[in-house]
């Protein structure tokens, strides 16, 4: 990475030269008892200290299940606490989080999974509009006969592991709780060892365009890219650790996960999800 350089205009605030994991740990150290996350529909209120516990448990669990640096993991879910936990857990592992629009149907999901090369996929629980598990079973018929973590589907050769946010997993799937429980199978210091090999110019996220003129295009983004984006947008708003930001937009979009989640993280502010999907009344309340 030593051959890269950055050109920027006149300014008094330098770019952040750190990974998302480093930024996360610094914020936790500075504001451990500040509320980091409020998710109204899940009755979640976590301080930065508690969020760190959740993130590290998830990261260790994913590592135990076989997720490694540079590998892709898709998140196909509406706004929830698991979304932000996965965002920071993958950043600590150096795994690339692939944001997937929750409104996608079978052919759109297949395209994104194949084009991005996802190894893992986390899917939401059933909603009024989408049965995510059924869509996945339609796309991967062999999943119902596979052991969790051992999917072998010809049209998606890189996809091995499906994790559901449902309390009860269907055939071939892990539950979210299974991931957390798997953290006990690895030593906690593995995260420090991984962190020592990460660089802020490395890829950490893939976001897809709307696809208005064809199939969506995957934009691969680095720690440096999205962390500075979130930081400087909220810096211009004078966000501080005393502020609370409602994030009504979807987390799969740059607005939600970057300007919302990372903007709050980089200033020690509180991120609030008022509802799973946009609900004007819930936001106003």
Secondary structure, DSSP 8 states (H G I E B T S, - for coil): -TT------S-SS----S-HHHHHHHHHHH-TTSEEEEEGGGTEEEEHHHHHHHHHHHHHHHHHTT--TT-EEEEE--S-HHHHHHHHHHHHHT-EEEE--TT--HHHHHHHHHHHTEEEEEE----SS--HHHHHHHH-GGGGGS-TT---BTTBTT--EEEE-SSS--TTEEEHHHHHHGGGGS-TTHHHHHHTT--TTSEEEEEE---TTSS--EEEEEHHHHHHHHHHHHHHTT--TT-EEE--S-TTSHIIIIIIIIHHHHHT-EEEE--SS--HHHHH-
